[in-house]
Amino acid sequence: MTFRYTFTLPISGANKLPRFKDWAGEHAPGMDINLPLQVPAKSETLTIRLKSIEDRQTLASKLAGVSL
């Protein structure tokens, strides 16, 4: 199965990937997430890839109101 769905979330500052990985490990364990290799520090968003639309909806509901 491939990662067909994307989800873009607002996140700023440095170390976006480690911060998101820590959050996902705690709040969304077991969810298959494909992260980019790197994200520029000046970027204000992070786009991740997911395997299913259900994963996308679950992630969106868990991220509601969370600031990373």
Stockholm file with secondary structure:
# STOCKHOLM 1.0

chainA/1-68         MTFRYTFTLPISGANKLPRFKDWAGEHAPGMDINLPLQVPAKSETLTIRLKSIEDRQTLASKLAGVSL
#=GR chainA/1-68 SS CCCCEEEEEECCSSCHHHHHHHHHHHHSTTCCEECCSCCCTTCSEEEEEESCHHHHHHHHHHHTTCCC
#=GC SS_cons        CCCCEEEEEECCSSCHHHHHHHHHHHHSTTCCEECCSCCCTTCSEEEEEESCHHHHHHHHHHHTTCCC
//
